[in-house]
C-alpha cells in the first residue's frame, strides 16, 4: 500500500472515531458541533455504533494486509455516500451551509484523496 493512502485511511479512521463517539456517548455535544437537533436518541446510538464500525474498518485497511483494496474501496464508498447525502441535504434546503457544509467539504476531500491514492493499488 502506498503511504499516502495509508495516511488518508488513518485520518479517516480518527475522523469517524470522533463523530461516532460523539453520537454514541455525547449526543448533546454532537448537536452543538453539527448545529442541528438530534431528535431520536435510539438512532443516534445506532449511527454512532455504525460510524465507529467504519472507523475500525478504515483502521484495518490502513494497517494493510490481505483485502486492503476491498477495505479501502468500502471506505471510499462511505465517504462518497456522505458527499451525496450532505450535498442533497444542502441543495434541497434540509440543512443549511453551517450544518451540511463542513462535513460535505471534509468528505469531498477524503473521497478525492482515497480515489487518487487507491489508483496505485493492485487488484
N, C-alpha and C positions, 0 to 999 in steps of 0.2 A: 504494500500500500504506500502511496506517496505521502510525504509528510504534510502537505497542505490539506489533503483530505482528512488525515488523522486529526490534525489540529481543529479543523472545522467540526468534525464529529464530536470531539471533546467539548468544544464551545457550545454546540447544540445540546449536548447532554447536561451541561451546567445550567443553561437557559431553561430547559424543560424541567430540571430538578427544582429550580427556584419557583417556577409557576405551579408545578404540581404540588409542592409543599404548601404554597400559599392557599391554593384551592382546598387542599385536604385539611390543613391544620390551622390556617389563619384566614378564613374567608373574608373577615372584615377588612384585613389589610389588602387582600386581593381586590376588594371593591374600591378601595382608595387608589391603588396602583392603576387599575383599569378604568377608573372614573365611571363606573357603572354599578347598578344594583344587581346583586346576585339573589334572585328570588327563591331558588329551590336548593335547600341545604343538601338534600339527598343527591341531586345531580351534581352539585359542586364537589361532593366527596368522590363520586364516580369519575368526574372529569379529572380531579386531582390524581386519582389512582391510575387512570389511563395515561395521563401526562407523565407520571413517574415511571410507568412501564416503558413508555417510549424513550425516556431519558436513559433507562437501563439498556435498552436496545441500542441507542446511539453509543453508549459507553462500550458495549460489547463489540460493536462494529469498529470503533476506534482502536480497540486492542488488537484487532487483526485476527488472523487465523482463517479457518475454513468458513466459507459463506459470507465473507466480508462484503463482497459485491452485492449479494442479496440484502444483507442488513443495511448497507448504505443506500440501496435503492428504496427500501422501506422508509428510511428517514427522509429521503428526497421526496417521496410521495406525501409524507406527513407535512413537510414544510410547504410544498406546493399546494396541498389542500388548504392549509391555513391562509395562503395568499388568496386563493379563490374565495374562501368564506369571508375573510375580512374585507376583501375588495368588493364583494357583493354587498356586504352589510354597509360599507361606506357609500357605495354607489346608489343604493336604494334608500339611504337615509335611516336605516335601522340603528346605526351608530354614527356619531359624529367623528370628525377627524381626531379629536383628543382621545377618543375611545378606540377607534379602529386603526388610526394612522401608525402609531408606534409598532404594534405587532405586525401590521402589514409591511412596513419598511424592514423590520428585522427579519421576518420570514422570507421576504423577497431576496434579501441579501444572502441568507442561508441557502435558499433554493438555487440561486445563481452559483454560489461557491461550490455547493455539492455537485451540481450539474457539471461544471467545468473541471473540477478536480477528479471526478469519477471517470472522466474520459481516458485517463492513463491506466485504469484498472483493466486487467484481462478478464474475459469471461462473459 
